[in-house]
Amino acid sequence: MNQYLVILPGLRPMVAVEVDEPRDVPEGMSSYVIPEEEYVVFSFEKKYIGEFWNTIYTEENQLEYNIDLAKPRFEVFASQLDAAGMVERYIPTKN
């Protein structure tokens, strides 16, 4: 089962797991459904994570990639990505 880093606008980032049904969420935890969206997927080596964050937030890159940082976005923590030293970030596009 993959884990995720979910960034909800106005809130702190949170670690999440995918469940099939809200009833599968353990007591004391909360559920959140990530809206179905079109996403731009950024895949890159972990060593570039700082450079990625320093550049993606620029107005120029937001326009170039048509991304909407006001919507929830996430990173997938998958064993195959980790083994390859890769990061995969999903950022929604503007409608």
SEVEXDREN-327678 format. One record per residue (C-alpha): x, z, y; residue number from 1. Coordinates in pm, whole numbers, m for minus. Last residue first. Layout:
<nodes>
NODE      px      pz      py  num
NODE       X       Z       Y  NUM
...
</nodes>
This chain:
<nodes>
NODE      px      pz      py  num
NODE    m963   m1501    2433   95
NODE    m629   m1340    2505   94
NODE    m405   m1316    2201   93
NODE    m354   m1012    1986   92
NODE      m4    m878    1909   91
NODE     115    m847    1549   90
NODE     470    m720    1501   89
NODE     678    m796    1189   88
NODE    1019    m630    1159   87
NODE    1296    m740     924   86
NODE    1588    m570     752   85
NODE    1523    m772     433   84
NODE    1451    m459     228   83
NODE    1225    m330     507   82
NODE    1026    m654     514   81
NODE     982    m650     135   80
NODE     885    m281     140   79
NODE     613    m334     401   78
NODE     576    m145     728   77
NODE     347    m371     929   76
NODE     353    m345    1309   75
NODE      38    m322    1518   74
NODE    m156    m417    1827   73
NODE    m473    m280    1984   72
NODE    m589    m468    2295   71
NODE    m465    m423    2654   70
NODE    m137    m592    2556   69
NODE    m311    m930    2549   68
NODE     m83   m1212    2444   67
NODE     m98   m1572    2569   66
NODE     254   m1638    2434   65
NODE     386   m1788    2759   64
NODE     165   m1572    2980   63
NODE     274   m1245    2821   62
NODE     629   m1377    2820   61
NODE     629   m1439    3197   60
NODE     458   m1109    3277   59
NODE     739    m925    3101   58
NODE     631    m688    2825   57
NODE     781    m901    2549   56
NODE    1134    m884    2693   55
NODE    1255    m523    2677   54
NODE    1046    m457    2366   53
NODE    1210    m743    2175   52
NODE    1560    m649    2296   51
NODE    1510    m297    2162   50
NODE    1383    m426    1826   49
NODE    1669    m677    1783   48
NODE    1859    m484    1512   47
NODE    1540    m478    1309   46
NODE    1564    m854    1249   45
NODE    1272   m1060    1378   44
NODE     913   m1159    1308   43
NODE     666   m1186    1597   42
NODE     313   m1267    1487   41
NODE      74   m1388    1758   40
NODE    m266   m1259    1666   39
NODE    m619   m1396    1662   38
NODE    m860   m1108    1643   37
NODE   m1069    m905    1399   36
NODE   m1089    m564    1554   35
NODE    m869    m289    1411   34
NODE   m1106     m39    1256   33
NODE   m1014     320    1328   32
NODE   m1045     618    1099   31
NODE    m953     977    1167   30
NODE    m764    1229     960   29
NODE    m863    1589     895   28
NODE   m1029    1502     565   27
NODE    m866    1203     396   26
NODE    m997     855     482   25
NODE   m1149     694     169   24
NODE   m1503     740     309   23
NODE   m1411     484     576   22
NODE   m1393     220     299   21
NODE   m1118     m11     176   20
NODE    m831     183     327   19
NODE    m524      62     515   18
NODE    m266     318     615   17
NODE    m179     431     965   16
NODE     105     564    1176   15
NODE       6     628    1533   14
NODE     124     509    1875   13
NODE       7     734    2157   12
NODE    m312     645    2334   11
NODE    m405     444    2645   10
NODE    m414     114    2458    9
NODE    m403     166    2082    8
NODE     m66     104    1921    7
NODE     m78     101    1543    6
NODE     237     147    1334    5
NODE     129      41     989    4
NODE     172     139     627    3
NODE     142    m100     338    2
NODE       0       0       0    1
</nodes>
